[in-house]
């Protein structure tokens, strides 16, 4: 464990940076500060053009892993709020264009689009749900209301955890 990690775990002095919603240890590495600032800037934008521009700006950060992590965290927050919203398709298209071919972020956006289709009763592919990441299958098993999707996951999800979660949801719904 490095010095800054030790201080963070031991309750080192914390300070608020201007406009932040949380605290970060004084000796936190600069990527931690930038990550927090990126999340703040992404949360502050509204509307597709401004949000897509903010995503593209974050992805220009020299620390590619940290920048993509901030974008994916933002995607998760926004997509969860837009899942049942009519604005989701336009939002997803604008954000998808801003991702610039980032594989992980693009996959996460595709998986949110799949979850939206299942949630809204739109056409979706069982093969796509079974091929989705563990994260997507876990999220689906915990949040979807589609009996068809839950039965599919209970029978064929990749992990026992997802299969059990889907089966339990089906049993609770039947009761």
N, C-alpha and C positions, 0 to 999 in steps of 0.2 A: 504494500500500500504506500503510495507516494505521500509527500508532505501535505499537499492540498487536499487529497482524499481524506487523510487523517484529520485535518482541521475541519472539514465539512462534517465528518462523522462525529467529531467531538464537540460540535456546536461552536465553531470558530465565529469570530465577529462577522456579522452580516450587515449589509447596507443595501439600500434601495437605489437602483439607478433611476435617473429621471424618467418618469412615465411607465415604470415597470409595474407589473401586478404582483410580482413575487420577489423573494430575496435570493441572492446568490452570495456565496462566501466571498470575502474580500480577495482571497488568493486564488479564486477560480481561474482556470485557464481562459484565455481570450475567446476560444471557440464556444465556451459555455455562455459567455456574455453575448457573443454574436448570435448564438442559437436563440437565446431569450429575446433579443431585439428583433430577430427575424420573425419569431412567433407573434410578437406584439405588432409589428408592421403588417403582417398578413391578417391578423385579427381586426386591425383598424380599417382595412379597406372594405368597401362594399361595391357591388356592381361588377359585372363580368369584365369589362375592359380594364378597370383599375386593379382588380384582383389578379387577373392574368398577368398584367405588367408587374405587379408585386412578386408573383411567383417567379417570373423570369428573372427579376432582379436578384432575388434570393439565390437562385440557381447559378448566378454568376460569381458567388462567393468562392474564393480560392480553395476552401475546404469543402470538397465535393460531397463527401459522406455526410458531414454536418448539415450542409445546405439541403441535401435531399431528405435528410431526416426531418428537418424543420418543415419542409414542404409536405411530406407524408403526414406528419402530425396535423398540419393545417387541413389537409385533404380529409383526414379522418373526422376532424371536428366539424368541418363544413358539410361534408357529405351526409353525416349522421343527421344533421339538422335539415337537410334538403331532401332526404330520402323520399318523403311523401309529397314533395312540392313539385308543382308543374314547371318550375324554373330549372329543375335538375338537368335535363338534357342540354340546354343552352350553356349552363354553367360548366358541365362536364366537357363539352366541346371546346369552350374557351380555355379551360384549364389544360385540357389535353394538348392543345396547340402550344401552350406556353411551356410544357414540360420538356420540349426539345429532345425527345428520344430517350429520356432517362428511364431505363428499363423497369426499375423497382417502382418508381412513382407511377409510371404508366400502367403497370400491372395492377397496382392498388386502385387506380381510378377505374380500370375495367371491372375489377371485382365489385366496387361500389355500384357500378352500372348494372352488373348482374344482380346484386342484392336489391337494387331498386326495381328491376324488372320482376323479380319474384314477389316483392312486397306489393307492387301495384297490379299484379295479375297480368302483366304483359308477357309476350312470348319469351321463353328462356329455354336453354338447352340443359337437360339433365347431365349430359357428358361434360359440359362446361363447369357445372357446379361440382361434380366429382373430381374434376381436374384442377379445381381452384386450390389456392394455398391453404395451409392449415388455419391461418388467421381467418380467411374468408369462411371456411367451413365452420369454425368455432362461432364466428359472429352470426352466421346463418342459423346454426342450431340454437343459439341463445335468443335470437330476436325475431326470426321469421314466424309468420302465422300460417303459412301455406302447409297444409297437411301433406301434399305431394312432395314438397321439398324436404320436410322433416322425415317422411318415410324413406325417401331416397338416401338421406344422410344416415338414418338409423341402420339402414341395410348395407351401405357401401362407402361410408366416409373413410378416410385414410387412417384416422386414429381412433382408438377405443374411447377416448375422452369425448370426441364429437359424436360417435355412434351412441354412446350412453346418454349424452345430453339430449340428443334428438329423440331417442326412445322415451326418455323421461318426460319430455314436453308433450309427446303424443299421448302418453298415459294420463298425464294431468288434464289434458284437453278432453280426453274421453270420459273422465270421471265427472 
